[in-house]
Amino acid sequence: MADVTSGQGHRWPTISKAWATSLLILVAVAVFDPTEFMSVVSFAWSALLGTLPFIAFAVFAVAYLKATGAETLLARAFEGNELRMIVFAAFLGGLSPFCSCEVIPFIAALLAVGAPLSAVMAFWLASPLMDPAMFSITAGILGFEFALAKVLAAVSVGILGGLGTKLLKSSPVFADPLKETPQVGCGCGAKKPFEGKPLWTFWQEGPRNAIFRDTALTNALFLLKWLTLAYVIEALMVRYIPAELVAQVLGGSGLMPILLGAFVGMPAYLNGYAAVPLVNELLAMGMAPGAAMSFMIAGGVSSIPAAIAVWALVKPRVFAAYLTFAVTGAVLAGLAWGLWA
């Protein structure tokens, strides 16, 4: 809706970049290759309809957890023995449904009062890689085994980073790790997270019903816009990218396809949900299974929302360590999944 305010004149309505990109791609196809326009639209629409049950489950699962206040349980991962903290933080990071931006103020407070950076690193690495919504979408498109393997990879990468940080905490890399004036937000609207106790029967309170409704709507629109873009791009890949090329570059066995998957995934990653249909198509075109896993792990950790959560709080050398742990974990996960698959 347009917004007209006194003294500011007329403001054009805004549109999501994901919706805008999908529209521009379709317009480009209609202009430059009109004979393929309907097939691209049909492919994207059919794929989106096939994913709707998984989208619905993901939307309601996340809305329930948000409305109950289940994120308060995350605080328990940062209590007690450091090794236990690392393991718990990795598990909760890999299973929690909360955005990277939302945990920034929480992590900032923990670091300020002396919580070990090792546990925080474990949580940071695992958090962007998997959540209930992403598990549902991944299982529906790439299969339950791949989704479960990605959960294990997320937790393992978190533990790897946590243990590595613990072992190297006396090194210059991790000395005085925090920025002097860390930024504690990135515009997602998170306010005072992790306060209070969960209320599993949330419908007894009006404000929590509003949280459930708003969260469900927000996540439904979020998933729809990114999966629409992903399926439109997938339709283009099917029609314009030779499968032989993908098989030649990212196919085969050995370490090289996995390394390429990790290093291509870091800059090319659109979004954790949008990546799933794209990887599915790349696998159909000949991408090695291990390369698919390394692509998703490295890309997930280096995606903009995940990277902002780390960059906002720590110095560049710690951020570089975060990316190093991510790439190392992605390659190891790719090797493991390649052997299994």
Summary of the structure (lengths in Angstrom):
residues: 341
radius of gyration: 20.9
end to end distance: 49.0
largest distance: 64.0
contacts: 1187
relative contact order: 0.14
helix: 73%
strand: 2%
